[in-house]
Amino acid sequence: MAGAAASSSSASPSPCSPLVRVSEVAGRGRALVASRRILPGEVVLADSPLLLYPSSLAALSSYCSRCFRSLPLSPPPLRCPSCSLAFFCPCCCCSHSHSHSHPVLLCRALPLLSKASSSLSPDLIPSLLFLLSAYSLPSPSLLRLLSLSSSASASASASAPPEALALHSLLLSSLHLPRDLLPGSFSPDLTAALLARDKTNAFALMEPSAAAPAPGPAPTRGVRAYGIYPDAAFFNHDCLPNACRFDYVDGPGDRNADLTVRALHEIPQGREVCISYFPANWSYKERQTRLLEDYGFRCECDRCRVESQWKENDRDQDDDEDGGEEERMEEGEGAEEDGEEMEAEEEGEDEDGDWDGDFPHAYFFVRFLCDRENCGGTLAPLPPSADGTLSNVLECNVCGRLRKEEEELGGGGNGDMLDE
Ligand SMILES: C[S@@+](CC[C@H](N)C(=O)[O-])C[C@H]1O[C@@H](n2cnc3c(N)ncnc32)[C@H](O)[C@@H]1O
């Protein structure tokens, strides 16, 4: 289960939550560690984005370019008068000055990018949108972005990797961006450093799920935007996380694009708080491949230690049952695990609220993995009430389904669905 105890603390930045502090953990870099006992469902962190950027050019006409809410049909959204490609919510976002809502560099580049897009691989567009957004940041935010970790593989080489050089020259050649619009720091090395931060730290914000989820398989949801969150970027990964993240981008208020991380179960003081960087039902092979390629480390969590001992046949079978491909730190869209098989092998909880035994993920799958077909989300309890009363309702962070927790697990069912 998630989280080695932190070994030593450092003078790292303080996160915006009193529930966690930044600590150095051997072999894992900086980590977020519980500064007190955290209750099931408690909000560990609510973090505002340092940077948000659209996932594609098509997303520009569906989501406000400032707050990334879905654009309403009425009253009509405001089209950016300069680039004509970006839209803004009619009320709150139009009232911001144009340069605040839509940075000049991005605004000037979008028509050029749109024109060039037919001759570019679609895979390059999100990276170009990221670079344009990052190079539009004010210096303190750019420095903050660069202070985040980048995966070992990206930072291992002394010179900028070829993909970064190609993207850098695309900004200059295909887009013909005027030099005077680019910051003085614009360089191939900086482009490479920014791309490495994006790869290691970006969270995907999903397209909205249905307000009242219909029964049956979860519909496939694309990505509306990517965000970099300066404090959430300190969460390390665990294949059996003790927390998971939620976003409510279409919600009310001016912090709609915040990322909220809630505890799945009680977390003792001093324990590292970890999330999963992708759907928890991914196979051992998929997890290890993604973590090595995109995050530069080999996972040695309890679950991986157990699964690394499995016979190849078992693993292949496991791989066949899993599926789905997601980008960045995202949960959802995986295929189902065999819940019945997992239930039969449940293990017990130790005194720290972690699960011991040879098969530590059995309990996790039964209790915290959404069983809706095609979902792959993680379930976390709703936050406790003001007087500390724990909620017995679990919310899925992908399909949004609410499920009432059973008094005891192992009764064969998965609790009552509240929203069917
Ligand atoms: C989003 S950052 C997390 C914060 C990071 N540890 C830091 O020092 O800023 C992701 C990076 O943290 C490290 N990391 C995350 N989870 C890890 C784990 N379970 N084991 C080892 N390293 C991990 C990897 O270097 C990864 O590329």
The ligand as a Tripos MOL2 file, in Angstrom:
@<TRIPOS>MOLECULE
LIG
   27    29     1     0     0
SMALL
NO_CHARGES

@<TRIPOS>ATOM
      1 C1          5.3700   14.2090  -10.2900 C.3       1 LIG1
      2 S1          7.0150   13.9940   -9.7300 S.3       1 LIG1
      3 C2          6.7970   13.6390   -8.0310 C.3       1 LIG1
      4 C3          7.6710   14.5020   -7.1380 C.3       1 LIG1
      5 C4          9.1520   14.2410   -7.2470 C.3       1 LIG1
      6 N1          9.5350   13.1030   -6.4070 N.3       1 LIG1
      7 C5          9.9980   15.4480   -6.8710 C.2       1 LIG1
      8 O1         11.0600   15.2630   -6.2710 O.co2     1 LIG1
      9 O2          9.6030   16.5640   -7.2060 O.co2     1 LIG1
     10 C6          7.3460   12.4410  -10.4800 C.3       1 LIG1
     11 C7          8.7440   11.9480  -10.2630 C.3       1 LIG1
     12 O3          8.9170   11.5130   -8.9110 O.3       1 LIG1
     13 C8          9.6530   10.3020   -8.8580 C.3       1 LIG1
     14 N2          8.7860    9.2340   -8.3450 N.ar      1 LIG1
     15 C9          7.4340    9.2590   -8.2490 C.ar      1 LIG1
     16 N3          6.9660    8.1340   -7.7020 N.ar      1 LIG1
     17 C10         8.0290    7.3530   -7.4350 C.ar      1 LIG1
     18 C11         8.1870    6.0360   -6.8830 C.ar      1 LIG1
     19 N4          7.1400    5.3130   -6.4880 N.pl3     1 LIG1
     20 N5          9.4470    5.5530   -6.7770 N.ar      1 LIG1
     21 C12        10.5310    6.2640   -7.1850 C.ar      1 LIG1
     22 N6         10.4430    7.5210   -7.7270 N.ar      1 LIG1
     23 C13         9.2080    8.0580   -7.8490 C.ar      1 LIG1
     24 C14        10.1190   10.0230  -10.2840 C.3       1 LIG1
     25 O4         11.3780   10.6100  -10.4740 O.3       1 LIG1
     26 C15         9.0800   10.7440  -11.1160 C.3       1 LIG1
     27 O5          9.5650   11.1140  -12.3990 O.3       1 LIG1
@<TRIPOS>BOND
     1     1     2 1
     2     2     3 1
     3     2    10 1
     4     3     4 1
     5     4     5 1
     6     5     6 1
     7     5     7 1
     8     7     8 2
     9     7     9 1
    10    10    11 1
    11    11    12 1
    12    11    26 1
    13    12    13 1
    14    13    14 1
    15    13    24 1
    16    14    15 ar
    17    14    23 ar
    18    15    16 ar
    19    16    17 ar
    20    17    18 ar
    21    17    23 ar
    22    18    19 1
    23    18    20 ar
    24    20    21 ar
    25    21    22 ar
    26    22    23 ar
    27    24    25 1
    28    24    26 1
    29    26    27 1
@<TRIPOS>SUBSTRUCTURE
     1 LIG1         1 GROUP 0 **** ****
